C-alpha cells in the first residue's frame, strides 16, 4: 500500500542528476553572492562620493579621514612580513606604478582624482605631513589597488602586505632607483612619446587599434574587467591599468 521509494526504478540515475544540478546551483549562487557584494561596495563608494560633493553647512565630508589612515597603518604593521618592507622601497614602488600608469606624468593624487573626483585630494589631506613607513604603505596600497584600496585595507591587510612585499621584492622598484643617467634620459623620451600618444597607448591596453569606437572601448573594458578583477583571482595591477586606460579614453 502506498508508494515505497525502495521499489522505484532508476533511483540511482535520478540521484546523480539531482546532485549535479544542486552543485551547479550552489556554485551559481556563490558567484551571485560575490557579485552582489562587489556591487554593494561600489555603490557604497559612489554614495560616499556623491555625498561628499553635495554642499552642506559643515562642509563636504572627506572620503578618507586621518583616523582611517592611522587604523590602516596599524593594521598593516601587525601583519606577517611587515618588517621586511622599507619606507624607501614603498616610495619607489609608488613612483614606479605612477610611471607605468596612463598618462605616465600624473601623480598618485591626480590618478585617484581622475577615477573618483576628490579621492586623491582627500587621501593626501588625511595623511598630511606625516611621513613614515605606515603612511608610505597606505599610499603604495592606493597606487597598487586604486579606488579599491580602502576595501582591501579594511578587509584583508594581510594580503595587502603580501602584495606589497611581492612588488617591492621583485626588484622593479629598486631597479628604478639604480637607473643610470642614460637610462633616465631614455626613459624620459619614452614617457614623452607616451604623453604625445596617450590615447593610442590606452587603446593598446584594452587590446584595440587607433580609431576604435566608443562602443568597442566599452565592450573591451567590460571584458577585461571581468578577466582581471581581483575578486575572481585577477591581478590588482592589471585591473588598475585597465581602469585607468578606460578613464583616459572616456575623458
C-alpha positions, 0 to 999 in steps of 0.5 A: 500500500502506498508508494515505497521509494525502495521499489522505484526504478532508476533511483540511482540515475535520478540521484546523480542528476539531482546532485549535479544540478544542486552543485551547479546551483550552489556554485551559481549562487556563490558567484551571485553572492560575490557579485552582489557584494562587489556591487554593494561596495561600489555603490557604497563608494559612489554614495560616499562620493556623491555625498561628499560633493553635495554642499552642506553647512559643515562642509563636504565630508572627506572620503578618507579621514586621518583616523582611517589612515592611522587604523590602516597603518596599524593594521598593516604593521601587525601583519606577517612580513611587515618588517621586511618592507622599507619606507624607501622601497614603498616610495619607489614602488609608488613612483614606479606604478605612477610611471607605468600608469596612463598618462605616465606624468600624473601623480598618485593624487591626480590618478585617484582624482581622475577615477573618483573626483576628490579621492586623491585630494582627500587621501593626501589631506588625511595623511598630511605631513606625516611621513613614515613607513605606515603612511608610505604603505597606505599610499603604495596600497592606493597606487597598487589597488586604486579606488579599491584600496580602502576595501582591501585595507579594511578587509584583508591587510594581510594580503595587502602586505603580501602584495606589497612585499611581492612588488617591492621584492621583485626588484622593479622598484629598486631597479628604478632607483639604480637607473643610470643617467642614460637610462633616465634620459631614455626613459624620459623620451619614452614617457614623452612619446607616451604623453604625445600618444596617450590615447593610442597607448590606452587603446593598446591596453584594452587590446584595440587599434587607433580609431576604435569606437566608443562602443568597442572601448566599452565592450573591451573594458567590460571584458577585461574587467571581468578577466582581471578583477581581483575578486575572481583571482585577477591581478590588482595591477592589471585591473588598475591599468585597465581602469585607468586606460578606460578613464583616459579614453572616456575623458 
